[in-house]
Amino acid sequence: MNAGVFHLGSPGEIDPRTVLTGPLSAIRRVRLAGGESVELAAHGVEFSFFVLDGTGTVVTTATEVPLREGVSVTAPLGTVVTVSAGAEGLEYFLVQLDVPAGGGS
């Protein structure tokens, strides 16, 4: 088995399936510019993201939560969230896990 070394210092996505056989399917570092938003949907996956820098909000159908450095958000299967950056932008680190067909039912 070969190990993998990945640089996580720059925005972008890494496919850990090149070395891992478990459900971890994506590792992503994201920078949103001030005022920018992105929708994250947990369809067939679950994910967690961890705020590295900046401020913003995350909105679900049930709530709105402020984001700042050190805050983490976990989205179970079927969740859709909108992540919006504050005026100075937002940077976060996201990990995504595949859910096998029929999982979570």
Backbone torsions as a table, in degrees:
resi	resn	phi	psi	omega
1	MET	NA	137.3	178.8
2	ASN	-102.3	139.2	175.2
3	ALA	-84.7	160.1	176.9
4	GLY	-122.9	142.5	175.6
5	VAL	-118.7	123.9	-175.9
6	PHE	-123.3	137.6	177.0
7	HIS	-89.3	120.2	-177.9
8	LEU	-106.9	14.7	-176.3
9	GLY	-78.5	-19.3	-177.8
10	SER	-116.7	151.9	176.4
11	PRO	-59.1	148.4	178.8
12	GLY	148.0	179.4	-177.2
13	GLU	-119.7	142.8	176.8
14	ILE	-120.0	137.7	175.5
15	ASP	-99.1	100.6	-177.2
16	PRO	-72.3	-8.5	-179.9
17	ARG	-67.0	-9.0	175.7
18	THR	-70.1	-19.3	178.4
19	VAL	-130.4	-20.1	-176.8
20	LEU	-107.4	149.7	179.6
21	THR	-111.0	-0.2	-179.6
22	GLY	-85.3	-165.8	-173.6
23	PRO	-79.7	-6.8	179.2
24	LEU	-66.8	113.0	-172.7
25	SER	-113.5	-12.5	179.2
26	ALA	-156.6	143.4	172.2
27	ILE	-130.0	125.3	-171.7
28	ARG	-139.4	133.5	170.8
29	ARG	-109.5	124.8	-171.6
30	VAL	-124.6	136.0	170.7
31	ARG	-117.8	123.5	174.4
32	LEU	-105.3	135.1	176.4
33	ALA	-72.3	162.0	178.7
34	GLY	-51.9	126.3	179.4
35	GLY	83.4	-8.6	-179.1
36	GLU	-76.6	147.7	178.2
37	SER	-130.6	155.7	175.2
38	VAL	-144.1	141.2	175.3
39	GLU	-96.5	131.6	177.2
40	LEU	-116.2	123.9	-177.1
41	ALA	-116.9	130.1	-179.9
42	ALA	-96.0	65.8	177.3
43	HIS	-98.7	108.8	-177.5
44	GLY	78.1	1.9	-179.8
45	VAL	-141.3	165.9	167.1
46	GLU	-127.1	153.5	-179.1
47	PHE	-148.9	159.9	171.3
48	SER	-132.1	143.2	171.6
49	PHE	-131.6	152.7	-173.7
50	PHE	-127.6	122.4	-177.6
51	VAL	-74.9	124.1	179.7
52	LEU	-93.8	-35.6	-175.0
53	ASP	-160.9	152.3	175.3
54	GLY	89.3	-170.3	179.9
55	THR	-137.3	167.2	177.7
56	GLY	170.7	-158.2	177.5
57	THR	-140.6	155.7	169.3
58	VAL	-123.4	132.5	-176.3
59	VAL	-122.2	131.9	170.9
60	THR	-117.1	-178.6	177.3
61	THR	-66.5	-19.8	-175.4
62	ALA	-103.9	-23.4	-171.6
63	THR	-159.2	166.2	172.6
64	GLU	-128.3	130.3	-175.9
65	VAL	-126.5	133.3	176.1
66	PRO	-70.8	144.6	177.7
67	LEU	-112.7	143.7	174.6
68	ARG	-157.7	170.4	179.8
69	GLU	-50.7	132.7	177.1
70	GLY	93.6	-11.4	179.8
71	VAL	-84.3	139.7	175.6
72	SER	-122.3	152.1	179.3
73	VAL	-131.5	133.1	176.8
74	THR	-118.9	131.1	-177.8
75	ALA	-117.6	114.6	177.9
76	PRO	-75.0	170.0	-180.0
77	LEU	-48.2	131.2	176.6
78	GLY	90.6	-5.9	-178.5
79	THR	-80.8	144.1	171.8
80	VAL	-125.4	128.1	178.9
81	VAL	-127.3	152.7	172.3
82	THR	-114.1	122.8	178.9
83	VAL	-103.8	125.0	-179.5
84	SER	-123.5	133.8	178.8
85	ALA	-83.0	145.7	172.3
86	GLY	-73.9	-173.7	-174.9
87	ALA	-58.2	-33.8	-177.5
88	GLU	-93.1	1.6	180.0
89	GLY	95.6	177.1	-176.1
90	LEU	-150.6	137.1	176.1
91	GLU	-127.5	133.3	179.7
92	TYR	-142.6	161.6	179.7
93	PHE	-116.5	123.8	-175.5
94	LEU	-118.1	137.6	170.4
95	VAL	-120.7	140.0	-175.1
96	GLN	-125.3	134.6	179.2
97	LEU	-116.5	129.2	174.8
98	ASP	-71.4	143.0	174.9
99	VAL	-109.9	122.8	-179.4
100	PRO	-58.9	151.1	177.4
101	ALA	-51.9	133.0	-178.7
102	GLY	86.3	-6.9	179.6
103	GLY	-70.8	148.9	176.1
104	GLY	78.5	5.3	-179.2
105	SER	-95.9	NA	NA
